[in-house]
Amino acid sequence: MKSRQKVWCPSLLPQPHYNTVNQSVTSEGLFRWFPMRVTYHREMKIKGLLDSLGVENFLPMHYEVVETKTRGKKRVLVPAIHNLIFVRSTQEFLTNLKMSNEGFAPMRYIMKRPVSKDDKSEIITVPDWQMNNFMRVASVQDDRVMFLDNNAYINKIGQRVKVIEGYFSGVEGVVKRINKNKRVVVQLEGLAAVAIAFVPARHLSII
């Protein structure tokens, strides 16, 4: 088991490894996954700062072919979802970090829209089990997965399934039709969506 790293910044909080199944509680509150907006495509810079402090985070990446002036077309690893990064910590720690370190100024909480005028704004968080399920698919950086326009598939009805065999065994998602083909889509509602390119029907179990 890997030893926990200490975060040498305002609150000196230990950051648990991303495989932690149960949420951890510290004197400064509950460790949760916070999806954070990052302005002006600075998600890679924010990730570098978080990594340097030992703060657990997840930035989905994939390969894109880009045109360069000197080498022509080149395959490069880039963020799959721009202006978004997931951070696992406590709200108090993240707020202190944003206030005390100007490098984190581009990072913003994502707020849940109030249903009525009487409702209060609420910071969106993602449960550990749901985030772990998403990372199982979104951490793959080849053509076995495809990132989707989240809004395009949010209202599509589909059968909820669990992959029971193969590389993605244990992943839960919803079967949705994408470009005339059925795919298993893992979605964080309102945030991100990624699909497994192909899973044989015999490897799926209806939930």
N, C-alpha and C positions, 0 to 999 in steps of 0.2 A: 504493500500500500504506500502511495506517495505521501510524504509529509506535507502538512499544510503550510502555505507560505504566509508570511506576515505582510500586511500592507503598510508601508512606511509613509503614511499620510495622515490627515487630521484625526481619524478615529482608531487607527492601528488595529483594524478588524482582520481576523483570519478569514481567508476566502477558501471555501471547500471546493473540491474537484467537481467538474460538471456531472459526473456520474452519480452524485449523491441523489438517492431516491427520496428520502425524507427531508422535508424542509428543516433547516437548522435555526435555532433560536439563540440569540446572543443578548447581552445586556442592552444592546442598542436596537433590538427588534428582530423581526423575522426576515430571514434570507429569502428573497423571492426573485424571479426573473422579471426584469423591467425592460420592455421594448422601448428604445429611446430613439427619437428623431435626431438626425445630425444634419445641420444646415450646410449647403454648398458642397455636397459630395466629399465631406471630410471624414467619412467613416473609417478609412484606413488610418488616418492620423490619430483618431480617437482610440482605435483598437491598439495602436502602438503604445499610447500613453497608459491605457488600462493594463496591457501586458507588462509594462515596465514596473507597475505597482503591484502586480500579482493579483489584480482584480479579475475574477472569472467573467468571461464574455464569449459571445458567439457571433461571428459575422459570416453569413453564407457567402461562399465564393464559387465561381465557375469560370470556365475558359471561354474566351471570345477571340475571334480572329480580327485583328486590327491592322490598318495600313500604316506603315512607318516610312519615313523619308529615306532612310538609308538601307533598310533590309526588306522593303516591300511588305508583304503580308506576314504577320507574326501572330502566333497563338499565345495569349497572355492570360494570366489568372487575375480576375477582377471581381469586385463585389457583385453578387447576383441580384441584390435588392439595394438600390441606391438610397442613401440618407436614412438607413435603419441599422441599428445594432442592438443586440440583446445583452443585458448586463445582469449578473446574479449577485445581489448584495442586499443591504437594507436601505430603506428609503432615507433614513437619517444620514447614513454614510454617503450616499450619492448626492444628497442635497448639500452636505458639508463640502464634498469634493467639488461640486459645481461652483460653490461660493468662494472657495479658498484657492482654486487653481484656474487661472484664466484659460488654460489650454482646453478645459472642458466646457467653456462657454457655448460652443456650438451644439451641445447635447441638451435635448429637451425631453421632459416626460410626455407621454402620449395620454391624452385625457379621454375618458369615456363621455360620449355626448349624453346630457341629461334627457330623460324621456319626457319630462314635463318641466315647467318653469319652477316648480317647487323642489325639484331634485338638485342635489349638489354635484359639482364636478368631481370626478373620481379618477385617480391615476390607474391606468390599465396595467395589470400584471398577468403573467402566464404561469399556471401551476407547473410544478416540477415534472410531473408525469407527462403533461402535454408538450412541454418544451423538449424533454428527452425523446419523445416520439417524433417530433418535428426534426430534431437534430440528427436522428438516425438516417433520415433521408436527405436532408438539406446539407449535410456535411460531405456527401459524395460529390466529387468534382469531375465526373465524366458523363457520357451520354446515357447512363442508366437512369438519370433523373432529368427533369425539365422544370424550370421555374416558370410560374404562370402569372398572368395579370390577376391579382387577387380579386379585384372587383368583378371580373368577367365570369367567375365561377362560384361566387359566394351564394347565389340564389338557386343554383342548379341542384335539383333533387337527385340523390343517389343512395345506393345501398351501402350501409356501413359494414366494413369487413375487417378481418385481421389476417395478415400474411402468416402462414403457418409453416412455410418451408422456403429454403433458399436464403440468399444474402440478407434480405429484408425481413426475415422471420421475426415475428413479435410486433411489427409495425401495424398500427391501426389507421384506417383511412376510409374514404368514401369513394365508391366507384362512380366516376363521371365520364361522360362522353366528351372527348377533346379531339377536334379535327377528325371526326367520324370514327375514332377509336376509343375503346373503354380503357381508362387509366385509373389507378389507385391514387387519389389525391389526398395529401396531408395538408391541412390548412389551419392556420391560426387566424381565426375570424377577424376580418378588418385589418390584418397586418401582412400576412404572407401566405403563399400557396406554392407547393411543390408537388410534382407528380412522378411516380415511378413509371419509367418508359414502358416496361412490359413485365407482367406477372401472369404466369399460366393460371387459368381458372381453378385448376386442381390444387393450387397453392393458397387458395383463399378460403376462409371460413366466415360465414355470415354471423354478425354479432347481433 
